[in-house]
Amino acid sequence: MTYTFDILGISPVISFFNQQQVIADRPSPSGVEYLATNKCTLDAFLESVETVSTQAEWNLDRVVETVIEFWMNNPDSIWYWKERLEDAGDRNLLVGRVAEMDSLRHTFESLFQE
């Protein structure tokens, strides 16, 4: 499987929690997981990877490699989001998305069909 990781933005803690509850109520895993942390560090995102659904049968070592590759190849983006998180204050989280590529493609295609 091929995975992707990206930082999506800043979210209030309660909004992220509510969205995660909606996702958890879905009948089957989507192959797309949203991660959040209150620090913009590689270690913080790697810790959050450990919380991804085990139902997806992902290769967690490969997911970790994908997050590390993103971190090494996107220093400008990381710096930008670190600054935005600091500007947003304590009650906000930095949100990222890790996904299996085929599942993410399917998710995007379904948006066009709606």
ZAMARGU-4260 file (C-alpha; in steps of 0.2 Angstrom, whole numbers, plus 5000, padded with zeros to 4 digits):
<rodrens>
0) 5000/5000/5000 | 5005/5018/4997 | 5002/5031/5009 | 5001/5050/5010 | 5002/5063/5024
5) 4998/5081/5024 | 4995/5095/5036 | 4977/5102/5033 | 4976/5116/5045 | 4971/5122/5062
10) 4955/5117/5072 | 4947/5121/5088 | 4949/5106/5100 | 4930/5103/5101 | 4927/5104/5083
15) 4941/5091/5080 | 4933/5080/5093 | 4916/5081/5086 | 4922/5077/5068 | 4931/5062/5075
20) 4915/5056/5083 | 4906/5058/5066 | 4919/5048/5057 | 4919/5034/5071 | 4900/5032/5068
25) 4903/5027/5050 | 4900/5008/5047 | 4917/5004/5039 | 4935/5011/5039 | 4938/5024/5025
30) 4957/5022/5023 | 4958/5040/5028 | 4963/5046/5046 | 4964/5063/5053 | 4977/5066/5066
35) 4979/5081/5078 | 4992/5088/5090 | 4994/5104/5100 | 5013/5105/5095 | 5020/5106/5077
40) 5034/5093/5079 | 5038/5077/5070 | 5037/5068/5087 | 5020/5074/5091 | 5013/5068/5074
45) 5022/5051/5075 | 5014/5049/5092 | 4997/5053/5084 | 5000/5040/5071 | 4999/5026/5084
50) 4981/5031/5087 | 4976/5027/5069 | 4962/5014/5066 | 4969/4996/5067 | 4954/4990/5057
55) 4962/4997/5041 | 4976/4984/5042 | 4989/4997/5038 | 5008/4995/5038 | 5011/5007/5052
60) 5030/5006/5048 | 5026/5013/5031 | 5014/5026/5038 | 5028/5032/5050 | 5040/5033/5035
65) 5028/5043/5025 | 5026/5056/5039 | 5045/5057/5041 | 5047/5059/5022 | 5034/5073/5022
70) 5043/5082/5037 | 5060/5081/5028 | 5053/5087/5011 | 5042/5101/5017 | 5051/5113/5029
75) 5042/5129/5023 | 5025/5121/5025 | 5030/5115/5043 | 5037/5132/5047 | 5021/5140/5041
80) 5009/5129/5051 | 5020/5130/5067 | 5018/5149/5066 | 4999/5147/5063 | 4997/5136/5077
85) 5006/5148/5089 | 4995/5162/5083 | 4979/5152/5086 | 4982/5149/5104 | 4980/5135/5117
90) 4963/5129/5112 | 4967/5124/5095 | 4975/5109/5087 | 4986/5106/5071 | 4977/5094/5060
95) 4985/5082/5048 | 4978/5068/5037 | 4986/5051/5033 | 4978/5040/5020 | 4980/5025/5009
100) 4982/5033/4992 | 4968/5023/4984 | 4956/5027/4998 | 4960/5045/4997 | 4957/5045/4978
105) 4940/5036/4980 | 4935/5049/4994 | 4939/5063/4982 | 4930/5055/4967 | 4915/5053/4978
110) 4914/5071/4982 | 4912/5075/4963 | 4898/5062/4962 | 4888/5070/4975
</rodrens>
